[in-house]
Amino acid sequence: MVENMTQLTPQQSDLASRRGKLFLEGDAGTGKTTIAVHRLLNLLESGVSADEILVLVPQRTLAAPYQHALRTSEFPPGGEVTVTTMAGIAIQMIELFWPVVAQKAGFKPDEPPTFLSTETSQFIMAHVIRGLVETQGYFDSVTIERSRLYVQLLDNLNKAAVVGFPVTEIGQRLTEAWLGDPSQNLTFMQVQESVNRFRAFCLENNFLDFSLQMEVFGKHLWRLPACRDLLVGRYKHLIAENVEEDNAATQDMLREWLPRFESALVVYDTVGGYRRFLGADPDNGYTMRQSCKETVELTASFVNSPDVYALGNELGRALDQYTESVPGDAMAALQYDVQRFYPDMLNRVTDEIRRLVEEENVPPGEIAVLAPFLPDSLRFSLMQRLSGIPTRAHRPSRVLRENPASHCLLTLAQLAHPAWGMKPDTFDVAYALMRAMGTLEPNQSSLDLVRAQLLAQDAYPDENSKCGLAPFEKLSLETQERVSYVLGERYDALRQWLEDYITRTETPPPPTAEPEPKRKSKRKKKGETVEAEPVAIKTAPEPELDYFFSLLFGEVLSQRGFGFFNDTAAADIAWDLTDSARNFRRAVEGKGIVTKPIGQAYVEMVQGGIVANQYLREWQYPAPNSVFIAPANTFLLNNQPVSYQFWLDIGNRTWFERFYQPLTHPYVLSKQWVPGEKWTDEREVEMRREALYQLVIGLVRRCRKGIYLGISELGENGYENQGELLQVFSRMLRHVAAEQAEEGETDV
């Protein structure tokens, strides 16, 4: 994170101007990224060519501080700084050296590669194992959504690639470590069969998912002298951000690469490793310090107030971690109020947020509301209670279909493509109409849910309409009056646009003859019959869904009076969905794996609950000055501090428990795991406590002024709350009270 500091400290200025190979470690908030950004600027100011600098980040969202610094600084033209991930470098090198490496890696060298995104990888996985799941009973004993099943299978492949063991050993490693019900071993065998088939299908069709991208680059291209010389010759200066959040393959390649750089700055968060479930390896990352000539540890926080810093140390002590005594009153930074019921806890939290914003003039952007998970019900409840205060919610693992804006676009896409035979139900149409016409403009009439349902029930389905929606004038007088003629006019505009689109796309253009090639004239012999030359008839191509989304947004939904007008979040969703549909089309087009219209296949895929790609717009261009509502780990990966944090339902056990993953295991499939060992209950508890410590300290170190705890005696499900995090705070409070009592006796 980069704090808004007008002047660097002498130590920061010195570290930013050094040219050696430096390993910089410290807690969050100690100014590591600030130093790294200023080192980048110093390199450019000193005359280093921009295209000789590589800024490597573990995930694209962490590139924001560097990109912002480059956008807002003026430098002479000439080259561009590369700010990317190792996966980004892998894709570039694979494209460049494809003819050289394709056959060695098992692909068809005479056909180009197709790079799969998270979404398209799930689609291909579903395509490959559908028969196993539906006819052979694979994973019948696993009680998770189908989309999560695909994600966990892909996670196994990704971990094999970044750790460096063969994908054929995934099932064996999971089986050897398992100590539970022996029937689970059958599931691990099914996991192995599924990933084997997926890998074979990818090789046969030149598909490269993330695992193959990293494997081809690490096993083949990185060992290829031409490729390595190209990279080494291009980049002379390295800044590696948050290496503890990167995977082992990237860390190992960087360790080999470091001696070839003229200068390098490696940034390491000492309490990081939040992406461990995605393959992050903080232990392996820490060994990179051995490849640097100098190590500097930063301890002073530029974020925490003395009281908040003391609170972090007290919590660390309550989690059995050694922390030194520091000045500051931990209790002054902590606010809590115990409520009996869960809804009362939410009311208390939102009332306090409203008080901070309206009475103490705290900017909404300085407040974060955090929970271990963020289901839609909780997100909706918080936003309803905070009505009138700008809010933004972010959950990277949210499936595409769950966003109201994407649901609207997908429903209208089905209405605009009747040939698909996908008829949404009346309830979905009502929600789509409400979102399409539910404008945020204060002086514009808006369609609420009650009137949207009334409109949908009366207008849909209409057999005489191409899109299934009846004209407003043909609806009952009661419906017209309740919906209003103002909204009726807007509804008719949307309906007519859909009708016109269907007419344009279903009617082929007039037949035209292809121009005949020039040829020598040939005389007709007497009595000879000359056959007519065949005329090539042009037919209408299948309409492209991404083109439809773009047209619908630009020509209708973004116009004044409609639901996406001046709604940045909705515009981002429309953009993301358009990108997603385009990438899907490009990945499967001409491959012979989709036997129906590609747009229809895409909509069915999204409706199946596919997990979305990581889209950067929500991170790079968030709603300005708004309360941030997110899962705790998402907030940590956002890496931006706030003044006040609200931790919801701290008695909930999910603060302490690991996300349920029956088909994979982030620790067993890691570089630190010794094959053949058993994953015991003791190791599970130890891992949970370590993860809880990282989570708690990571949150505290990203807080400036104070933390509010949401506590309810009974959880959302009505059961008593006695989770580990609540017990940690109880131990901390007892310890602080005992110390204060002891100090009082000493003073007397």
N, C-alpha and C positions, 0 to 999 in steps of 0.2 A: 504494500500500500504506500501511497505517497501523500504525506501530510502537506498542507498548504503552509509551508515555511518560507518566509521571505529571505532567510539567510541560513546557510548551513553552519553547524557547529565547526570549530576547528578540526575535530577528529573526522567529521563527515567530509569536510572539504579536502582533507589530506587523503582519505581513503578513495574519494572520487577521482583524484588527480593521479593516483599511482598507476604504474604501467606493468607491474609484475603479474604473477598468477596468485590471486588472493582467494582464500576460502573465508566467506563472511557468514558467521552464524549468530543466532540470537533469537529471542522470543519475538512474536508478532508485536509490532509497534515500536521496535527499537531503531527504525530508520534504515533497514537493509535495502528495501526497494528504492527509497529516496536516494541513497548513495549510488545504487546501480543506474538509475535514470540519469543522475548527474555525471556519472562516469561516461555514459553513452554520449551525452552532450559535450563533455570535455574532449572526447576522442574526435568528434566532428569539428569542434572549434580549433583543435590543434592541427587540423589539416588531413586527418585520416579520411580516406575515401569512404563514402557511405556504404558502397557495395562490398567493402572488406569487413564489415561488422555483422556478426550473427548474434541475435538475441533469441535464445531458446527458452521456451516456456512449456510447462507440462500440459497445460490446456489453454485454448485460445483466449479464454476470458481473462487470463492473467497478463495478456499482452497489452491491456488497455492503458496502463500508465505510460508505457513506452510509446505507444501510438499517439497518445495525447501530447506527450512532450515533443514528438517529431512534428505533429501538425501545428503546434503553437510556437515553434521556434523557426528562425530564419537562418538558412544555410545556403551557401552557393550551390547552384545546380551541379549535378553530376552523380549519378548512381542513386541507389536507394538502400536503406538499411533493411536487412532481412529479419523480420520478427515472425517467428513461426514455431511449430512443434516439430519433433523428430518425425512424426507421421507425415507432416507436410513435406519435409525434405525427402522422405522415402518415396512419396508419390512422384515428385519431380524427377528423381533419379530413375525410377522405374520407367517412366514415360520416355526419358532420354535414352536409356540403355536397353529398352525392351527387346530389340532384335538380338542383342548379345546374351541376355539372361533368360529369355522366355523358355527355351527348350531345356536348359539346365534345371529350371524350377518346375518343370512338368507341364508347361502350358503349350499352346499352339503358337509358334513364332510367326506364322503368316497371318494371324488375326490380331487386331489391337486389343489391349486390356480394357476391361470395364471395372472401374473402381466403385465398390459398394459403400453406401452410407449405412448408418445404423438402421434406418428404416428399410432400405432395400435388402440389407442382410437378413432382417427378420422375415421379409417376404420370401426370399429364396429358401431360408431354413424351413418355413412353413410349407413351401412347395415340395421340398425334398422329403420331409418326414410325415407329410399328411397321411400317406398310406399306412405308415407304421402306427400312427396315433389312432386313426379312425377304424382300421380293420384288424390290426394285430394287438391292440390293447396296450400300446406303449404308454407309460407314465399314468396309468389308471389310478395308481396309489398316491399320486402327487396332487395335492389340493391347492393349486395355484392357477391363476388365469393363464390362458394359452399364450398370450403375448409375453408374460413373464417367463414362461417356460422357454420360449425362443431366446429371450435375452440371456438367460442363465446358460443355455447351451453355447451361445456365442461368447459369453464371458470365459468359459472353459477354453475355447480356442484361443482367445486373446491372451489369457494367462500363460498358456503353453508357449505361445510365440514370444512373449516378452521375458519369460523366465528362461526359455531355451531348452525345454524338454520336448520330445516328439508328441504330436497330438494323439498318437496311438497309445500313450501311457496315461491318458487322463483318467479313464475308468479304473485302472489299476491303482493309481495313487489315491483316489478317493476311497476305493475299497479297502486298501491296506490301513488307512487311518481310521476307518469307521469302527466304533465299538457298540453301536446300538443294535436295533432289530436287524437280524440277518436278511430279512426280506428286502432291505434297502440295497443290498448288493446287486439284486436283479435290476433295480433302477439305475445303478451305476453302469451295468452292462448295456442297458438301453441308451444311456448317455453316450457311451463309447460308439455304439453302432450309429447313432444319429450324427455325431460329429464326423465320423468316418465318411458317411454318405455325403454330408454337406461338403467336406473338403474335396472328395472325388468329383462332385458336380461342379464345384468352382474351377477346378483344374481343367475339366472337360470343356467348360464354356468361357474360359479366360476371365472369370470373375475374381476380383481381389477384394475380399473383406479386410478389415483392419488387421486380423491375424496374419493373413497372407502378405499384406503390404509390409508389415514389420519383418516377417520371416524372409521374404525375398530380399529385402534391403539388408538385413543383418547377416544372413547366411551366404548371400551371393554377391550383392553389389558392394557392400562394405569391404569385402575381401578382394574385390576387383581393383587392380592397380589404377586403371583409367578413371574409375569412379572416385576412388579415394584421393587420387592426385587432383582431380577436378575440385573436390570440396576443400581440400587442404590449400590448394592454390588460390581459391576464391576468397576464403575467409581467413583473416589474420587476427581478429580480435573477437573474443567470446564474452557474452554475458549470459549465464545460465541461471534462470529465476526459479526459486523454490524446487531445487532438485530432489528434495525429500518426497515431493508429490509425483515424481516421474517413475517410470517403470525400470526394471533392472536392465533390460536390453539397452535402453537409451543411456542409462548411467554407465554401463560397461563400455559402450561406444565412445562416450564423452571422455571416459578415463583414458582410453587409448589415444584419443584425439588431442587431449590437452597439451602434451609436449610439443605439438606442432604449431600451436598458437603463439603469437608474439606477446599477447596479454590476455588474461582471462580473469573474470570475476564470477565466482560460484556462490550463490546465495542459498542458505540453508536455514529453515525454521526449526529450532530445537524441539518444539513441541508439535511439529507438523505430522503429516502422514494421514490426513483426512481422506485421501483417495485410495486408501489401502484396498477397499472392496473393488476398486477398478484396476488394481495391479500396482499401486504405488509401493515403493520399497524404501522407507526412510533409513533402514539399517545399511543397505547397500549404498544408498546415496551418500551416507556419511563417510564412507571409505574414500570418496573423491578428494577429501582433504589431503590425503597422502600424495596426490598428484599436483598439489599446489605448494608453492614455495613458502607461503605465509598463511597463517590462520589468525583471524581476529574475531573475538567474541564481543558482541554488543550487549549491554545490560540495561542501560538507561532507557526508560520508555518515554516516547514523545506523544503517547496517546493517553495513558492512564493518569488520572489524578492520584495524589499520594494515597487517598482513601481507597480508591478502586484497586490500586496496586497491592495494598495491604490485604484487601479482600481476596485477591487471587492467591496470595501466599497462604492465607488461612485455609482456603479451600484445598490447596495442595497438601497442606499438613493433614487435613481431615481425610485425604485420600492416601495417606501413608507415604507421601513424598517429602523429602527434606526440602525445606524452604527457610531462608534466613529471615530474621525479624527485621522489619523495616518500619520507618515512621509512617504514621497514618492510622486513621480509625476505620477499621474494616466495617463496623456496624453503621457508620455514617453513609457508606456507599450502598447499603442494602435496605430495601423496603419490602415488606411482605405483610400479607393479610390473609388469614385463614377463613375460607368460606365453607359452608356445609355442602353445597351442591355445585356441580360443574357450571351450569349456566350463571350462577351468582359470581363465580370466579371470573368468567368472561366479562360480565357486567362491570365488576370491580376494575379489571384491567383496562377496559375501554374507557371507563369514566376517568381513570387517572391519565390516560393518554389525552383525552379531551381537555382535562384541566391543564396539563403541561402546554398544550398547543394554544388554548384560548386564554388562559390566565397568566402563564409564565412566558408566553411568546416563544416557546421552543419550536424551531422549524420542524415540520413533519419529517423531513428527510434525515433528521438526527435521531429518529426513533426506529427501533427494530422490534418486531414481535416474533418470537421464535418458539418452535415446538419440535419434538423429535421427528414427527411426520406432519404433513399438511393435507389431510383429506379435504375434499370439496366442501363437505358440510362445515368444517371448521373455518375454512377460508370465507365461505358465504356468511357465516355467523359474524365473524369479525368485521367484514366489510359493511354488513348491514348495521351493526352497532356503531361503526365509525362513520356513518353517513354524514357527508358534509366536510370531512377531512380527507385530503388526497391520500390514497393508498395504492400500493402495487403489491401483487402477490407473485411469487416465483417458485416454481417447482420443476426442476429440469426433467425429472422422470415422468412427468405428467403425459398421459397419452393424448394424441392429437385430437381425438373426437370429443374430449371433455371440455374444451374451451367453447363458450357460447358463440364466439365469432366464427370459429372453424365449423361448428355444428350448423350454423346458418348457411355458410358457403356450401357445405357438403349436401345439405338438404335441397338447396336451390339447384345444385348441379344435377341431382336426381330428377327434379322437375323439368330441367332443361334438356334432359336426354331420355325421353320416353322409350327409345329403342332398347335401353338397357333392361327394361322391365323391373326396375327397382322403384317401387312406389312407397314413399315414406308414409308413416301413419299420420293421422290428423294431429296428434300431440306434437310430433316433430315439426310439422308445417306451422303450427301455431307459434312454437318457439322461434322458428326461423323468421316468421313475419314480425314477431315482436323485436327480435334483434335487428332486423333490417330496417325497421321503421321506428325503433326506440331511440330517437335522437337525444343527444346530450344538450342541445341548444335550449337555453332557458325560455326563449320566446316562441318555440315551435311545439306543436302538439305532438305527443309521443304515444305510441301504442303500448299499453300495458298488457299484462298476461291475460287478464279476464277478457278484455275486448279482442285480443289476438285469438283466444280459443273460440270465442263466438264467431269471429270472422272466418277462421279455418273450418269450423263445423258447417257453416252455411255455404262456403265457397269451394270446398274441397271434399271429395274429388268431383270434377265436372267432366262428364264424358264428351262433351262437345268442345272442349278446350284442349289444345295440344299439350299445354303444360299442366293441365289438371285443375287450374284455378278459374273460377267463373268471373265474368266482368262484375264490377261493383254494382252496376245498375240493375243486374238481374238478381241481386240478393234481396232478401225480405226487407220490408220497410223498417222493421224493428232493428235489424242488424245495421242497416245504413245509418239510422239515427243514433244508435249507441256507439258505433265506431266513429262517426262524424264524416261529413263529406270532405273535409280537409284531408283526413287520413285516407279516405276512399280514393281521392284523386292520386295520392302518392302510391297507394296500393295498385291502382290501375296502371300507373307508369311502370312499376316493377313487373306486373303481369304482362303488359304489352311488350316489354323488352324481352322477356323470356319467350313469348310467342314468336317475336321476330327472329330471335336467335335460332329457334328450332326450325323455322322456315328456311333460314339461310343455310343451315348445316345439313338439313335432310334433303334438300333439292340439289341434284348434281348440276353443274354448269352446262351450258349448251354444248353439244358435241362439236368438237373442232378437229380438223385433220392436221396431223403433224406435217410440217413442211417436207416435201419430197426432196431427197438428195439430188443434186445435179448429176445427170448422166447423159451419155451420148444418145442422140435420137436413134430410134430404131424403126425402120419402115415396116409397115404392115404388108405382109404378102397377100396376094389375091386369094380370097376365100378363107383366110386365117381369122380365127376368133381370138380377140385379145381380151384376156380376163382383167377385170377391174382390180386395181391395186387396193389392198386392204387399207382401211382408214383407222388409225389409232384413236379410240374414243377416250377422252379424259373423264373420269368419274370423280365425284367429291371424295376427298380423303377423309378418314376418320377425324372428327373434330378433336383437337387436343385440349385436355382438361385444364392444363396450366394457362392456355390461351383464354379459355372461358373464365377462369378465376380473375385474370388480369382485366378482361373486358368488363365483367360484372362489377368489380370494384371501381374501376376508373369511370365507367359510364353511368353507374347507378348508385351504388352503396356509398361512395365517397362524396356524392353531391349533397348540397344543402337540403336539409330536411330528412335525410336518410341516416340510418344508424351508425355508419362508419365515418360520418363527417366530423372532422376535428377530433377524432378519437385515435390517438397515437397507438394505443395498445391494440385496437382492432386492426389498424393499418398494418402493424407488425405481423399480426396473425395472418392477414391476407397475403402479405409478402412471403411469410414462411410457408404457407400452404401452397402458394404458387411455385416456390422453389422446390418444395417436396415433390409435387406432382411432376414437375419438369425433370427432376433427377430420376424419379421412378421411370418415367417414359424412356429416357435415354438409356437407362440400365437394361430394360427388358425388351425394348423395341427390336424386332428382327431376330430375337433369340429363340423363338419357337416355344417359349415356356408359358405364354399367356394365350389362351385359345378364345378369349372374349375381348371386347373392346378394352383397350388399356386403361381408359378413364374409369370404366366400370370396375376393373380389377383393382385400381387404386382406391376407389371409394370403399369397396368391400374390405380391402386391407386395413384402411383406417378405422372402419366400423368394427373390425375385429379387435381393436384395442392396441394397435401398434404403438410402441414407445417412440417419441419424437427424437429427431436429431437435436444436437445442441446448437441452437440458433443464437447468434451473437447480438442481434439487435436489442433483445431484452436486457442484456448486460451492458452493452456499449451506450445505448440511448434510453435509459430508464425514464419513467415518468418523473418530471422534475419535482423536487421537494415533496416527496410523498413518503408516508409510513411504509416501511419494508416488512412484508409478512412472508416468512419463508421457513422451511426446515432449518434446523440449527447448522447442519453440515453445509447446506447451500449458502448460508450467510458466511461461513468460514471461507468457502471457496470464492466468494465474491470479494473477500479481502479488503473491505472498506469499513473503517470504524464508524461508530455512531456515539452520540452522547448518552443515550439511554437505551437499555435493553429490557424487554419483558419476556421472561421465561415462563411459558404456559404449562400448567399441570405438572409440576415437578415431582409429584408423587407417582406419576405414571411410570410403569416399569419399562416402557419403550425407550426412555432416556438411557437405559442401561443395557437393554437386550439388543442382540445383533439382528439385522434384517433377515427374515426367514429365506434361506436359499438352499432348498433340498437337493439341487442338482449341481452345486458347485461349492467351493470353500476357499475364501481368499487367503487363508493361512496355509492350508495344506498345499495349495497350488501356488506357492511362492518360492523364491530362491532360498529363503532362510529355512525352509522345511527339510528335514532329513527323511528321505523316502523310507517307508517301512515303519516309522513310528506311529503311535496311536494318539488320536485327538481325545484327550480325557476331559472329564468334567472340570478337573482342577485347572487345566489349560484354558478351558472356555471361560471360567470365572476370572482367571488372571488376565486374559485378553480383554474381557469386558471392563475390568477395572482400569486397565491401561488406556483403553479407548475413551472411557468416561473422563479420566484425567486430562487427556488431550483435548477432549471436547470442552470441558469446563474452563481450563486455562486458556484455550484458544478464544473462547467467547469473552472471557474477562479481559484479556489483553487487547481486545478490539472495542473496548468500552471506555468512554472518557469520564463520565460523571456518576452514573449510578445504575444499579440493576434492581428490577422489580420482579418478585416471585409471585406467580399465580399458583395458589394452593387451594385445593378443595378436598374435604375429607372423603367425599365419595366421587369417584371418577365418572366419566361420561356414561359408562355402562352400569353405574349404580353400585359398583363394588368399592370397598374401602381401599384407599390409596396408601401404599407403604413401599414405594419404589426406592431403589438405591440412592438416587440423587437427593430425595427428601431426607434420607438417613444421613447423607454426607453433610447437609446443612444443619441437621440436628446435632451431629457431633461437633461441627464447627462452632455453633452457638454455645454449646456447653463448655467447650474449651475456652472461648473468648470470655464467657461469664466467669469461669474459674480464674483466669488470669487477672481479670478486673478486680475480683474479690481479693485475690492475693496481693495485688498492688495496693488496694485500699487498706488492708491490714498492715502492710509495710509502711504506708504513709502515716498511719496512726502511731 
